[in-house]
Amino acid sequence: MATRSVPSDSTHVAAAKLDGVVLRCLEKSPGRRYQTMAEVAAALHALQDTPGLAAPLAAEVESGRR
């Protein structure tokens, strides 16, 4: 079985969790993908307290770099 590549090459826990959400969005089989945007939003919302994920983005937004 082929090894599946992931959107990031990071071993960071936050990146791995985000990869899981992205990969589920990209599933070939519709039954394995999120069925609604509300499900995607809930999955992303669940990640917001993951250390190392939300803080860098929040800092970029606050500094105006995004």
Phi, psi and chi 1 to 4 in degrees:
 res  aa     phi    psi   chi1   chi2   chi3   chi4
   1 MET       -  136.3 -174.0  154.9  136.7      -
   2 ALA   -73.1  146.7      -      -      -      -
   3 THR   -78.3  131.5  -57.6      -      -      -
   4 ARG   -83.0  129.6 -178.5  179.0 -138.9  177.0
   5 SER   -81.7  154.4   60.5      -      -      -
   6 VAL  -117.6  158.4  -65.4      -      -      -
   7 PRO   -58.8  -27.7  -26.4   35.6      -      -
   8 SER  -122.6  158.4   73.4      -      -      -
   9 ASP  -102.9    9.8  -69.3  -29.7      -      -
  10 SER   -76.6  147.2  175.0      -      -      -
  11 THR   -97.8    3.0   57.3      -      -      -
  12 HIS   -63.0  138.1 -167.1  -84.7      -      -
  13 VAL   -57.9  -43.1  171.8      -      -      -
  14 ALA   -62.1  -43.5      -      -      -      -
  15 ALA   -64.5  -38.7      -      -      -      -
  16 ALA   -64.6  -39.9      -      -      -      -
  17 LYS   -67.1  -41.2  -71.4 -179.4  178.9 -177.1
  18 LEU   -65.8  -39.1 -176.1   57.8      -      -
  19 ASP   -55.8  -40.7  -75.6  -14.8      -      -
  20 GLY   -60.2  -41.0      -      -      -      -
  21 VAL   -66.9  -47.0  173.1      -      -      -
  22 VAL   -61.9  -46.1  170.9      -      -      -
  23 LEU   -64.1  -35.3  -70.3  172.7      -      -
  24 ARG   -66.4  -35.6 -174.8  166.5  172.8 -166.6
  25 CYS   -63.7  -30.4  -71.8      -      -      -
  26 LEU   -95.2    3.2  -62.3  173.3      -      -
  27 GLU   -53.2  139.2  -80.0  -73.5  -14.0      -
  28 LYS   -68.5  -41.5 -175.6  174.0 -177.6  177.7
  29 SER   -80.8  120.9  170.9      -      -      -
  30 PRO   -56.4  -32.0  -25.2   34.4      -      -
  31 GLY   -68.7  -19.5      -      -      -      -
  32 ARG   -94.8  -10.6  -65.2 -173.8   62.0  148.1
  33 ARG   -85.1  164.5  -68.5 -169.3  -62.4 -104.8
  34 TYR   -60.3  141.6  -66.1  105.2      -      -
  35 GLN   -90.2  -21.5  -61.1  -59.1  -59.7      -
  36 THR  -140.5  160.5   66.0      -      -      -
  37 MET   -66.6  -26.4  -75.3  -54.7  -62.1      -
  38 ALA   -63.1  -36.8      -      -      -      -
  39 GLU   -66.9  -40.1  -69.5  179.1   -1.6      -
  40 VAL   -64.2  -46.3  176.1      -      -      -
  41 ALA   -59.9  -40.7      -      -      -      -
  42 ALA   -65.0  -40.3      -      -      -      -
  43 ALA   -65.1  -42.0      -      -      -      -
  44 LEU   -68.9  -39.0  -66.9  172.6      -      -
  45 HIS   -61.0  -38.5 -178.6   72.2      -      -
  46 ALA   -63.9  -23.1      -      -      -      -
  47 LEU   -86.1  -11.7  -64.5  178.3      -      -
  48 GLN   -61.3  -25.4   78.8  178.3    8.7      -
  49 ASP   -96.1    6.8  -66.4  -31.6      -      -
  50 THR   -71.5  120.4  -57.5      -      -      -
  51 PRO   -56.9  135.8  -22.2   32.6      -      -
  52 GLY    88.8   -3.1      -      -      -      -
  53 LEU  -107.2  -55.8 -174.4   64.1      -      -
  54 ALA   -78.0  -36.8      -      -      -      -
  55 ALA   -59.6  -46.6      -      -      -      -
  56 PRO   -62.7  -39.4  -23.2   33.0      -      -
  57 LEU   -65.5  -44.4  178.4   59.0      -      -
  58 ALA   -60.2  -40.1      -      -      -      -
  59 ALA   -65.0  -39.4      -      -      -      -
  60 GLU   -66.0  -41.7  -74.5 -176.9   25.8      -
  61 VAL   -64.4  -45.5  170.4      -      -      -
  62 GLU   -64.5  -32.6  -71.6  175.4    8.4      -
  63 SER   -85.0   -7.3   69.2      -      -      -
  64 GLY    83.4   12.8      -      -      -      -
  65 ARG   -79.7  -11.8  -69.7 -172.9  -61.9 -151.9
  66 ARG  -106.5      -  -88.7 -167.6  115.2    1.6
